[in-house]
Amino acid sequence: MKKLILNSLTIVTIALTLVGCKKEAKEAATGAAETVSKVVAETKYKAIAAESMIHWKANKLVGGHEGTIHLEKGIIKSKANALVGGNFIFNIGSLKCTDIPATDEGNAKLVGHLMSADFFDVENHPNAAFEITKVEGNNVSGNLTIKGVKKNITFPANVSVNGEELTISSNTFTIDRTEWNIKYNSGKFADPAKLGDYLIKDNVELKIMLKAKKA
């Protein structure tokens, strides 16, 4: 009996260790906006808006929310089947929350708040933009513009070409939302003790999925 209990405790300990060691998304290197590299592209692809999006996840101290933001339009440039450039416009008005049922009034309330001046301020900044400035191996660098703030970020991504289609799939990475003037309930700009469970973490998880067809 004692041996059975010890074995059970060992299994629980291993399970907890594995959960605790779960790999967290890496924060994208962030800096000042950069000049776009001048590279002559051999092929251009037009992004398919309906199949291109950003998956986002924002966390609070307890729980969080996730969803998508769809592409409005974009062009991808390649040379010898390798990514060399591109520019994209994302429609913030397309923002959706996917962890709350669409019919739940809490979904509309959350999305409305995210579009307000507390977060994306869609009335004044309806779009976000990303323009590739450099590609080195699997690392993609580009200027990300949100709420009129432009900063360069670098993250790993996989690029594949299948016939006349090209896809870009980034690893999940994080950015510090406060760098783009999204400061609501951030512990950097309010007393965390007073915010309590309403504190929202600064790092937001992003995963970019782009699909395009040869122009």
Backbone torsions as a table, in degrees:
resi	resn	phi	psi	omega
1	MET	NA	-44.5	-179.5
2	LYS	-62.7	-39.9	-179.9
3	LYS	-64.7	-38.9	179.3
4	LEU	-63.0	-41.5	179.3
5	ILE	-64.6	-42.8	180.0
6	LEU	-62.9	-42.2	178.6
7	ASN	-63.0	-40.4	179.2
8	SER	-64.3	-41.5	178.9
9	LEU	-64.4	-37.3	178.8
10	THR	-63.4	-44.1	179.5
11	ILE	-62.8	-43.7	178.5
12	VAL	-61.7	-42.7	-179.3
13	THR	-62.1	-43.6	179.2
14	ILE	-63.7	-42.9	-179.9
15	ALA	-61.4	-44.5	179.4
16	LEU	-64.6	-37.0	179.1
17	THR	-64.9	-42.3	179.4
18	LEU	-64.2	-40.8	177.7
19	VAL	-64.0	-43.2	-178.4
20	GLY	-67.1	-25.3	-178.0
21	CYS	-93.3	7.2	179.3
22	LYS	-54.3	128.3	-174.6
23	LYS	-68.8	126.9	179.2
24	GLU	-87.8	152.6	178.0
25	ALA	-63.4	140.0	-178.3
26	LYS	-82.8	139.3	179.3
27	GLU	-73.4	134.1	178.9
28	ALA	-67.7	138.5	174.3
29	ALA	-63.7	129.3	-174.4
30	THR	-125.5	137.2	179.0
31	GLY	-156.2	-167.8	-179.6
32	ALA	-66.4	152.5	178.1
33	ALA	-56.9	143.9	-177.0
34	GLU	-119.5	163.3	177.5
35	THR	-76.5	141.0	179.6
36	VAL	-71.3	131.2	178.6
37	SER	-64.1	138.6	179.2
38	LYS	-89.3	99.2	180.0
39	VAL	-126.5	131.5	179.2
40	VAL	-80.0	119.8	-178.4
41	ALA	-88.3	143.7	175.8
42	GLU	-87.6	-34.2	-175.3
43	THR	-136.1	142.4	175.6
44	LYS	-118.8	142.9	178.9
45	TYR	-123.4	139.0	176.4
46	LYS	-96.7	124.5	-177.3
47	ALA	-65.7	142.1	176.0
48	ILE	-91.8	104.3	-171.7
49	ALA	-57.9	-41.2	-176.0
50	ALA	-66.6	-20.7	-177.3
51	GLU	-114.2	14.0	-178.8
52	SER	-125.2	132.2	-174.4
53	MET	-164.1	169.7	169.7
54	ILE	-109.1	127.5	170.2
55	HIS	-91.5	128.8	-177.7
56	TRP	-123.2	154.3	175.1
57	LYS	-147.4	123.2	178.9
58	ALA	-115.8	136.9	-174.9
59	ASN	-116.2	142.8	171.1
60	LYS	-102.7	-175.9	176.6
61	LEU	-61.2	-38.5	176.5
62	VAL	-126.6	116.2	179.0
63	GLY	79.4	-166.2	-178.6
64	GLY	169.3	-169.9	-179.4
65	HIS	-140.6	158.6	178.3
66	GLU	-145.5	165.1	-178.9
67	GLY	177.7	-154.8	-175.7
68	THR	-136.4	158.1	169.4
69	ILE	-134.5	123.3	-174.4
70	HIS	-88.3	153.4	175.9
71	LEU	-72.1	144.9	173.0
72	GLU	-95.2	-46.3	176.6
73	LYS	-163.5	160.1	-179.8
74	GLY	-175.2	154.2	177.3
75	ILE	-127.2	134.0	177.8
76	ILE	-115.3	136.1	-179.2
77	LYS	-114.3	137.9	179.6
78	SER	-136.4	160.9	176.2
79	LYS	-144.1	123.6	-176.7
80	ALA	53.8	42.3	179.2
81	ASN	64.8	14.2	177.5
82	ALA	-109.7	141.0	179.0
83	LEU	-67.2	129.0	178.0
84	VAL	-127.0	-13.3	-179.6
85	GLY	-178.5	176.3	178.7
86	GLY	161.9	156.9	175.4
87	ASN	-142.5	144.3	-170.1
88	PHE	-142.1	142.9	174.7
89	ILE	-118.1	125.2	178.9
90	PHE	-106.8	135.0	-178.4
91	ASN	-87.8	103.7	-178.2
92	ILE	-64.4	-26.5	177.7
93	GLY	-65.4	-14.1	179.0
94	SER	-88.3	1.9	-176.3
95	LEU	-54.4	133.1	177.8
96	LYS	-131.2	149.0	172.1
97	CYS	-104.1	127.3	-175.0
98	THR	-107.0	-4.4	-179.0
99	ASP	-96.3	-6.2	174.4
100	ILE	-115.7	131.0	179.6
101	PRO	-51.2	137.2	-176.7
102	ALA	-59.0	-27.4	-178.6
103	THR	-83.5	-9.9	-179.7
104	ASP	-78.1	131.5	-178.6
105	GLU	-61.5	-21.8	178.0
106	GLY	-66.4	-28.3	177.9
107	ASN	-64.5	-52.4	-179.5
108	ALA	-62.7	-36.3	179.4
109	LYS	-64.5	-44.9	-179.9
110	LEU	-65.7	-47.7	-179.1
111	VAL	-61.2	-41.2	177.8
112	GLY	-61.1	-40.0	179.4
113	HIS	-67.7	-40.7	179.8
114	LEU	-64.3	-28.3	179.6
115	MET	-86.2	-7.9	-178.4
116	SER	-78.0	177.1	-179.6
117	ALA	-64.4	-18.8	177.1
118	ASP	-63.8	-29.3	-176.8
119	PHE	-122.7	-97.5	-172.2
120	PHE	-85.1	-16.7	179.7
121	ASP	51.1	58.1	-174.3
122	VAL	-59.7	-30.7	-180.0
123	GLU	-58.1	-38.5	-179.5
124	ASN	-101.2	-20.4	-178.5
125	HIS	-135.9	75.7	-174.3
126	PRO	-70.4	-17.8	-176.6
127	ASN	-127.6	157.8	168.1
128	ALA	-118.9	152.4	-177.0
129	ALA	-131.3	149.2	174.2
130	PHE	-139.0	126.8	179.4
131	GLU	-126.8	122.3	-178.7
132	ILE	-68.0	129.1	179.1
133	THR	-106.6	-25.2	-177.0
134	LYS	-165.3	146.8	175.1
135	VAL	-130.9	122.0	178.0
136	GLU	-128.4	107.1	-175.9
137	GLY	63.0	-126.1	178.0
138	ASN	-92.2	1.3	-178.3
139	ASN	-93.4	123.7	179.7
140	VAL	-107.7	128.2	176.0
141	SER	-113.7	143.4	178.9
142	GLY	-165.3	160.6	177.9
143	ASN	-85.6	118.2	178.1
144	LEU	-102.4	122.7	-179.6
145	THR	-113.2	120.5	175.9
146	ILE	-135.4	131.6	179.3
147	LYS	54.9	35.0	177.9
148	GLY	79.5	0.5	179.4
149	VAL	-100.3	124.5	-178.4
150	LYS	-112.7	123.1	177.1
151	LYS	-138.6	151.9	179.3
152	ASN	-90.7	134.7	177.1
153	ILE	-127.9	154.0	178.1
154	THR	-129.2	131.8	-179.2
155	PHE	-149.2	155.8	177.7
156	PRO	-80.3	143.7	179.4
157	ALA	-150.4	154.2	176.7
158	ASN	-106.8	136.2	179.9
159	VAL	-120.7	132.6	178.2
160	SER	-136.7	143.7	178.3
161	VAL	-118.5	127.8	179.8
162	ASN	-132.3	97.8	-176.8
163	GLY	66.0	-119.9	-178.7
164	GLU	-96.8	8.9	-179.4
165	GLU	-111.3	144.9	176.9
166	LEU	-129.9	136.6	177.6
167	THR	-126.2	145.2	174.5
168	ILE	-123.9	126.1	178.8
169	SER	-130.7	112.9	-179.2
170	SER	-82.4	157.3	165.8
171	ASN	-67.4	159.4	172.9
172	THR	-70.9	128.6	179.3
173	PHE	-136.2	172.8	179.5
174	THR	-123.8	154.0	169.6
175	ILE	-129.3	154.2	176.2
176	ASP	-86.9	108.0	-175.0
177	ARG	-57.5	-29.1	-177.5
178	THR	-67.2	-20.8	177.2
179	GLU	-65.8	-21.1	179.2
180	TRP	-110.7	27.7	173.6
181	ASN	63.3	32.9	172.1
182	ILE	-109.0	93.3	-167.2
183	LYS	-111.4	1.0	-173.7
184	TYR	-56.8	126.3	177.7
185	ASN	53.0	34.7	174.4
186	SER	-87.1	139.4	178.3
187	GLY	-68.2	-11.0	177.8
188	LYS	-79.5	-24.4	-173.2
189	PHE	-120.5	5.1	175.4
190	ALA	-149.6	157.6	-179.0
191	ASP	-69.0	114.4	-179.5
192	PRO	-55.5	-34.1	-179.4
193	ALA	-64.6	-36.4	179.9
194	LYS	-76.9	-32.3	179.0
195	LEU	-70.0	-36.6	180.0
196	GLY	57.0	-130.7	-178.8
197	ASP	-69.4	-9.2	179.8
198	TYR	-85.6	-4.3	178.6
199	LEU	-65.3	132.6	178.0
200	ILE	-111.0	129.2	-178.4
201	LYS	-64.1	147.6	-176.6
202	ASP	-73.8	-36.0	-177.6
203	ASN	-78.6	122.8	178.6
204	VAL	-108.4	132.2	178.9
205	GLU	-82.2	135.1	178.6
206	LEU	-131.4	146.3	171.0
207	LYS	-140.2	120.7	-176.4
208	ILE	-97.0	128.0	178.2
209	MET	-124.4	116.3	-178.6
210	LEU	-126.3	135.0	176.2
211	LYS	-129.1	133.2	-175.2
212	ALA	-139.8	157.1	178.9
213	LYS	-120.2	143.1	-177.2
214	LYS	-53.6	129.0	-176.9
215	ALA	-77.7	NA	NA
